[in-house]
Each structure stands twice: as C-alpha cells, then as structure tokens.
C-alpha cells in the first residue's frame, strides 16, 4: 500500500476514533474536581492524569436517555511539542475546523444483572449508550457506508469495540482507564483507550484520551470535549514525548432530540 494512502487512512481512522470515544466510556462516580479543573486548563496539559482501571459500562444521567441527532464540530487544535514532534496529518486536520459532522445516536435504558450463579433481584433501570448503534452510525457518517462493514462490541467487555472495514481492515479500540465527575446538571467523563489498526504490513498502535463535559440546554444536550493523543511505546519518537500529549483537539457536541424509529442505520453486532 502506498505511503500516501496509508497516511490518509490513518488520518481518517484517527478522526473516527475521536468520535467513537464519545460512546466507549466506562463506569465510575465522583464529585466535580480534578477532571473539571483539567478541562478548564486547556491547552496546558503536560502529562497524563491518574485514572482508575476501566471496569464495566458507563451509567449516564437519565437526562441523556433517548434518540438524538449528534453534531460534532472541531473548534481548536494544538500541537504542544511542535515543531520537534507533530503527528502525521495534524496540519491537514486544520481543514476540519468549523466543519460539523452529524449522525443519529441513542442512549437506552438497561437493567443491571448480577454475575452470580444464584439468581438475585435485578437492579434499577440505568441509562447507557447503545455502543454498537452509535459506533456504526458515527463510522458511516465519516467514512461512508461502503467503507464500514460493521461495528461489534465484545459481549463480555463493553469497553472493547471492533470496527470492520472494507479491504480486510479493522480498528480495535479498548478502553483501559477512566474517571467520572458529576455536579448538578453537569456530567464529566475522562477515558483513555488503546487503538490498533490492522490491515497493512504491520499493525499501527495509538493511545488517545478524551475528556467530555455534558450539560443540559433546554431540550438539547451540549458538551465540551478535548481529545489528547499520546505516542505509544512502539513509536520510535516515544522517548522524546514520554507521557506528554503530542496533539490536542477540542470540539463542541450538540445533541438535538429526534425520532429515529423511521431512519436507523443497521444494527451493530456483538463481538464473540
């Protein structure tokens, strides 16, 4: 595969990853604090925050439950270690500034089931993201129906998602750590995940961390999101960057209520 084509594909997959991370979050509860402070200090991010290991699925506030039309718009991007270190495609991503990406997404009600051999009473209904539906919707909105074949979520690990692409290519994303903070009508999450792209001569590794602050604005939901990109230990420039981000992307999300029953993309599939 020509190098120019590989760089273009990596750039597109990176942007797909930024979108997918909105829905690949894990559980945890805390009061507003360090995560909100870090978001407010953008772009002065010099190292990774300390996060707990990822366990289980993220429980969202009930005011996010329902069907929505998502609009995601890049509003800022920073290369903290430039000119010494700049990720491939960073300058090209400036073309995305102010360009909205839209697609349907949904949050659904679920009931937690205890993992025990002896039957126990089910828990109260909780709101979670429909990860397979949202992941497929986002992927096709950005890459196109002909490129994205399916999105699968591991039935035993909601933090692992596999996007199957044409040409026997695939993007695997696994959440490894996260934190959640809540305050009144604000819901803040930060999660870190590993991604592996397979389809070329060798796998391509990346590490991304996304911080998102959701809020209510009338019947709409809005969010401020920052995604930090770190070099993986497999990257030859890793010793120069260590745990400092090499790229920061900030964008605004808006979710407008909509009836999706008449226009839904094909369902995602469970990952066996």
For each residue, the residues with C-beta under 8 A, 3 or more apart:
1: 5 6 200 201
2: 5 6
3: 6 7
4: 7 8
5: 1 2 8 9
6: 1 2 3 9 10 200
7: 3 4 10 11 88 89
8: 4 5 11 12 89
9: 5 6 12 13 169 197
10: 6 7 13 14 88 89 197 204
11: 7 8 14 15 88 89 92 93
12: 8 9 15 16 142 143
13: 9 10 16 17 171 195 197
14: 10 11 17 18 89 206 229
15: 11 12 18 19 93 96 142
16: 12 13 19 20 138 139 142 143 163 171
17: 13 14 20 21 171 173 195 206 208
18: 14 15 21 208 210 227 249 251
19: 15 16 22 72 101 138 139 141 142
20: 16 17 23 24 135 138 139 161 163 173
21: 17 18 24 25 173 191 193 208 210 227
22: 19 25 70 72 134 138 210 212 225 253
23: 20 105 129 131 134 135 138
24: 20 21 131 135 159 161 173 175 191 193
25: 21 22 58 129 175 178 189 191
26: 54 55 56 57 58 158 159 175 178 191
27: 55 56 57 58 59 178 180
28: 52 55 58 178 179 180
29: 180 182
30: 33 179 180 181 182
31: 181 182 183
32: 35 36 181 182 183 186 188
33: 30 36 37 181
34: 37 38 49 179 181
35: 32 38 39 49 179 180 181 188 189 190 211
36: 32 33 39 40 181 183 186 188 213
37: 33 34 40 41
38: 34 35 41 42 45 49 190 211
39: 35 36 42 188 211 213 224 226
40: 36 37
41: 37 38 44 45
42: 38 39 45 226 248 250
43: 76 78 80 248 250
44: 41
45: 38 41 42 80 228 245 248
46: 80 244
47: 243 244
48: 51 192 209 230 243
49: 34 35 38 179 190 209
50:
51: 48 177 178 179 190 191 192
52: 28 55 177 178 179
53: 176 177
54: 26 159 175 176 177 178 191
55: 26 27 28 52
56: 26 27 158
57: 26 27 128 158 159
58: 25 26 27 28 128 129 178 180 189
59: 27 126 127 128
60: 64 65 107 127 128 129 187 214
61: 64 127 182 187 214
62: 65 127
63: 185 216 221
64: 60 61 107 127 187 214 221 255
65: 60 62 107 108 109 127
66: 106 107 257
67: 104 105 106 257 258 259 260 261
68: 104 105 106 107 221 255 256 257 258
69: 102 103 104 105 255 256 257 258
70: 22 102 103 104 105 138 253 254 255
71: 100 101 102 253 254 255 256
72: 19 22 100 101 102 251 252 253
73: 98 99 100 101 251 252 253
74: 77 93 96 97 98 99 249 250 251
75: 97 98 250 251 252
76: 43 97 248 249 250 251
77: 74 90 93 94 97 247 248 249 250
78: 43 247 248
79: 82 85 86 87 90 246 247 248
80: 43 45 46 244 245 246 247 248
81: 84 85 86 240 241 244 246
82: 79 85 86
83: 86
84: 81 240
85: 79 81 82 231 237 240 241 246
86: 79 81 82 83 90 91 246 247
87: 79 90 229 246 247
88: 7 10 11
89: 7 8 10 11 14 92 93
90: 77 79 86 87 93 247
91: 86 94
92: 11 89 95
93: 11 15 74 77 89 90 96 249
94: 77 91 97
95: 92 99
96: 15 74 93 99
97: 74 75 76 77 94
98: 73 74 75
99: 73 74 95 96
100: 71 72 73
101: 19 71 72 73 141 142
102: 69 70 71 72 141
103: 69 70 137 138 140 141
104: 67 68 69 70 137 258 260 263 264 265
105: 23 67 68 69 70 129 130 133 134 137 138 255
106: 66 67 68 129 130 133 134 260
107: 60 64 65 66 68 127 128 129 130
108: 65 127 128 129 130
109: 65 125 126 127
110: 125 126 127 128
111: 122 123 124 125 126
112: 122 123 126
113: 122 123
114: 120 123
115:
116: 119 120
117:
118:
119: 116
120: 114 116
121:
122: 111 112 113
123: 111 112 113 114 126
124: 111
125: 109 110 111
126: 59 109 110 111 112 123
127: 59 60 61 62 64 65 107 108 109 110
128: 57 58 59 60 107 108 110
129: 23 25 58 60 105 106 107 108 134
130: 105 106 107 108 133 134
131: 23 24 134 135 153 158 161 268
132: 135 136 151 152 153 267 268 269 270
133: 105 106 130 136 137 264 265 267 268
134: 22 23 105 106 129 130 131 137 138
135: 20 23 24 131 132 138 139 151 153 161 163 268
136: 132 133 139 140 148 150 151 265 266 267 268
137: 103 104 105 133 134 140 141 265
138: 16 19 20 22 23 70 103 105 134 135 141 142
139: 16 19 20 135 136 142 143 148 151 163
140: 103 136 137 143 144 145 147 148 265
141: 19 101 102 103 137 138
142: 12 15 16 19 101 138 139
143: 12 16 139 140 147 148 165
144: 140 147 148
145: 140 148
146: 166
147: 140 143 144 165 166
148: 136 139 140 143 144 145 151 163 164 165 166
149: 164 165 166
150: 136 163 164 266 268 269
151: 132 135 136 139 148 161 162 163 164 268 269
152: 132 161 162 163 164 268 269 270 271
153: 131 132 135 158 160 161 162 268 270 271
154: 157 158 159 160 161 162 270 271
155: 270 271 272
156:
157: 154 160 174
158: 26 56 57 131 153 154
159: 24 26 54 57 154 174 175 176 193
160: 153 154 157 172 173 174 175 271
161: 20 24 131 135 151 152 153 154 172 173 174 271
162: 151 152 153 154 170 171 172 173 271
163: 16 20 135 139 148 150 151 152 170 171 172 173
164: 148 149 150 151 152 169 170
165: 143 147 148 149 169 170 171 199
166: 146 147 148 149 169
167: 199
168: 199
169: 9 164 165 166 197 198 199
170: 162 163 164 165 197 198 199
171: 13 16 17 162 163 165 195 196 197 198
172: 160 161 162 163 195 196 197 198
173: 17 20 21 24 160 161 162 163 193 194 195
174: 157 159 160 161 193 194 195
175: 24 25 26 54 159 160 178 191 192 193
176: 53 54 159 192 193 194
177: 51 52 53 54 191 192
178: 25 26 27 28 51 52 54 58 175 189 190 191 192
179: 28 30 34 35 49 51 52 189 190 191
180: 27 28 29 30 35 58 187 188 189 190
181: 30 31 32 33 34 35 36 188 189
182: 29 30 31 32 61 186 187 188
183: 31 32 36 186 188
184:
185: 63 215 216
186: 32 36 182 183 213 214 215
187: 60 61 64 180 182 213 214 215
188: 32 35 36 39 180 181 182 183 211 212 213 214
189: 25 35 58 178 179 180 181 211 212 214
190: 35 38 49 51 178 179 180 209 210 211 212
191: 21 24 25 26 51 54 175 177 178 179 209 210
192: 48 51 175 176 177 178 207 208 209
193: 21 24 159 173 174 175 176 207 208 209
194: 173 174 176 205 206 207 232
195: 13 17 171 172 173 174 205 206 207 208
196: 171 172 203 204 205
197: 9 10 13 169 170 171 172 200 203 204 206
198: 169 170 171 172 203
199: 165 167 168 169 170
200: 1 6 197 203 204
201: 1
202:
203: 196 197 198 200
204: 10 196 197 200
205: 194 195 196 232 234 235
206: 14 17 194 195 197 229 232
207: 192 193 194 195 229 230 231 232
208: 17 18 21 192 193 195 227 228 229 230
209: 48 49 190 191 192 193 227 228 230 245
210: 18 21 22 190 191 225 226 227 228
211: 35 38 39 188 189 190 225 226 227 228
212: 22 188 189 190 223 224 225 253
213: 36 39 186 187 188 223 224 225
214: 60 61 64 186 187 188 189 221 222 223
215: 185 186 187 221 222 223
216: 63 185 220 221 222
217: 220 221 222
218:
219: 256 257
220: 216 217 254 255 256 257
221: 63 64 68 214 215 216 217 254 255
222: 214 215 216 217 252 253 254 255
223: 212 213 214 215 252 253 254 255
224: 39 212 213 250 252 253
225: 22 210 211 212 213 250 251 252 253
226: 39 42 210 211 248 249 250
227: 18 21 208 209 210 211 248 249 250 251
228: 45 208 209 210 211 245 247 248
229: 14 87 206 207 208 245 246 247 248 249
230: 48 207 208 209 241 243 244 245 246
231: 85 207 235 237 238 241 246
232: 194 205 206 207 235 238
233: 238
234: 205 238
235: 205 231 232 238 241
236:
237: 85 231 240 241
238: 231 232 233 234 235 241 242
239: 242
240: 81 84 85 237
241: 81 85 230 231 235 237 238 244 246
242: 238 239
243: 47 48 230
244: 46 47 80 81 230 241
245: 45 80 209 228 229 230 248
246: 79 80 81 85 86 87 229 230 231 241
247: 77 78 79 80 86 87 90 228 229
248: 42 43 45 76 77 78 79 80 226 227 228 229 245
249: 18 74 76 77 93 226 227 229
250: 42 43 74 75 76 77 224 225 226 227
251: 18 72 73 74 75 76 225 227
252: 72 73 75 222 223 224 225
253: 22 70 71 72 73 212 222 223 224 225
254: 70 71 220 221 222 223
255: 64 68 69 70 71 105 220 221 222 223
256: 68 69 71 219 220
257: 66 67 68 69 219 220
258: 67 68 69 104
259: 67 262
260: 67 104 106 263 264
261: 67 264
262: 259
263: 104 260
264: 104 133 260 261 267
265: 104 133 136 137 140
266: 136 150
267: 132 133 136 264
268: 131 132 133 135 136 150 151 152 153
269: 132 150 151 152
270: 132 152 153 154 155
271: 152 153 154 155 160 161 162
272: 155
